[in-house]
């Protein structure tokens, strides 16, 4: 079986380094190039000791020289969109873990995938436990009228609320077919750092010592239900990323969310 050739975009970041470590040790996948705005040298040593691959701040150069099947992107939204346009035009599939995209960005990705006949996976979270948490929250949201979300991340996470929290709130509302109810509020709306999404107050916490945590709290008469996911290591993302890489080379079009690949 021919191995799947992968270029990692955002390779110098913490998640990029984790992706390189995880994919670099996965049978059937081979890393052939790396891209980042910060490039300490023009090569990147592979974690299994098998050698080095080209490392550059120019994605087009790496795509032309490495001829990958898939670009895995964990960078920032403003860097991802030019990368998507370039990779799709060259017929390269994409697996994207970056968050902070606008609806217009998602629509453009969908059109690019269709036009260039490539598969593009965009997932707000690749941790399997987080995907299951969102799925269970959708089920519970059909039966309880009040809900709030508390999401907690490390202090360097720029976007707030997180993409996972926004996706959870919207999916819960879509599953019930209407927004959630809100308790009466006097004066200023009682929303902390975060956002009100479909009747769900999403509270964002950014502190050192945290990685990625989310709790969905649903309330009804005389009871509450809590659904919580705690991610203690970036290794949690890797089974989902590996699954997406292996699946997207077989597909065309835009897929949003890992739940589709898990048949949830």
Buried (B, 14 or more C-beta within 10 A) or exposed (E): EEEBBBBBBBBBBEBBBBBBBBBBBBEEBBBBBBBBEEBEEEBBBBBEEEEEBBBBEEBBEBBEBBBBBBBBBBBBBEBBBEBBBBBBBBEBBBBBBBBBBEEEBBEBBBEBBBEBEBBBBBBBBBBBBBBBBBBBBBEBBEEBBBBBBBBBBEEEBEBBBBBBBBBBBEBBBEBBEEBBEBEEEEEEEEBEEBBBBBBBBBBBBBEEEBBBBBBBBBBEEEEEBEBEBBBEEBEBBBBBBBBBBBBBBEBBBBBBBBBBBEEE
